[in-house]
Amino acid sequence: MSHNESPIANNAAADAATDATDAANGGKRKKLFTILGGVLVIAGIGYGAYWYLIGSRYVETDNAYTATEISVLTPAINGIVADVKVVDTQAVKKGDILVTIDDSDARLALLQAEADLNRTERRVQGLFANDAGLAAQVLAREAEQKRAAAQVLSAQADLRRAEIDLQRREALAKSGSVSGEELSNARTALLTAQANQKVAEAGEVQSRANTRATLGAQKASTVLTADTTVDSNPEVLLARAKRDQARLDLERTVLRAPVDGVVARRQVQVGQRVQTGAALLSLVPLQQMHVDANFKEGQLTRVRIGMPVTMKADLYGSAVEYHGVVTGMSGGTGSAFAVIPAQNATGNWIKVVQRLPVRIAIDAKDLAQRPLSVGLSMVVEIDTRGQMQAGDVQPRTASNQPARPAAL
């Protein structure tokens, strides 16, 4: 019997051992699943906390580049370049002389304009003097007209007296009291008186015409000088404006820097003849740098003007951080302002996520410590829950612009 029972006992022992192993393995799996579940829960909590505290608060893009308002130097007059005082990469201050144009023609034009002004002033002074002389002539002509009228009255009186004398002598001649010679003299006197009256009347008409002519000349002269002085006369003002224009053209032969900046794209050489409006060189005001960050449209849901921004430049690496503030968002996406805009109304249409440029001002202190150039790559992060405090970011102004090195 002992020989037959030994295999059965061995099988039972093996089954018991297997059951114990399975139980142990099941406990381990349960423990592992418990641990895995705990890890997943912790990970979910961690991800939720990250999303609430960081992921949903910050929006970031590396599609961002530095930019500034570049000034282009253009001449206001035509001429030959006499001197160029700057080269590319040279830093200049506002008001520094950059280019000079030969001023020979401008100086001659100024001398001519000054001579024209002096001549015009003298001519206008003559007009005022002539006006005064014509006024005196008018008085003289009026006096002559009065004298002619008096002469007419005198001639009329003489004619009346001659008529009376002739009538008296004709009456006496019938009685033989007056000789024929005396009667003949009376008739001659009457004819003379009649002629003198006509002469006096003609003189009166002539004096009246002379008076009207002098008055007309006075009015014509007065029109040129009425309600003005020599300084305020239109002809003088026109000549003075031409003189001032010539003086301004002379000043414009010296081209100065309109802003602080660095010279770029110099295209002018000594001896070159330049035309009005031609681009000579560009000035990059690095102290007024900003960042144009192109965010995806879905990232801008909570972005508002005034939110704080942190930025990193590839030029300095992640160790250097810039601070800024959102100052504006573009009125349209980049594709909307493209030279050849997208034709989304066509049949073969594929939706493409659009990007909207966001303008970000950089803190002046950060720029002073780590200057930037135009077109550098930036990594931008906007805090959609933060608010800038007054004075946190100082825009660049003329009073807080630091000195730049002579070349980059």
Secondary structure, DSSP 8 states (H G I E B T S, - for coil): -HHHHHHHHHHHHHHHHHHHHHHHHHHHHHHHHHHHHHHHHHHHHHHHHHIIIIITTEEEEEEEEEE---EEE--SS-EEEEEE---TT-EE-TT-EEEEE--HHHHHHHHHHHHHHHHHHHHHHHHHHHHHHHHHHHHHHHHHHHHHHHHHHHHHHHHHHHHHHHHHHHHHHHHT-S-HHHHHHHHHHHHHHHHHHHHHHHHHHHHHHHHHHHHHHHHHHHHHHTT--TTT-HHHHHHHHHHHHHHHHHHTTEEE-SSSEEEES----TT-EE-TT---EEEE-GGG-EEEEEEEGGGGSS--TT-EEEEEETTT-TT--EEEEEEEE-SS-TGGGSSS---TTSSS------EEEEEEEE-HHHHHHS---TT-EEEEEEETT----TTSS----GGG-----S--
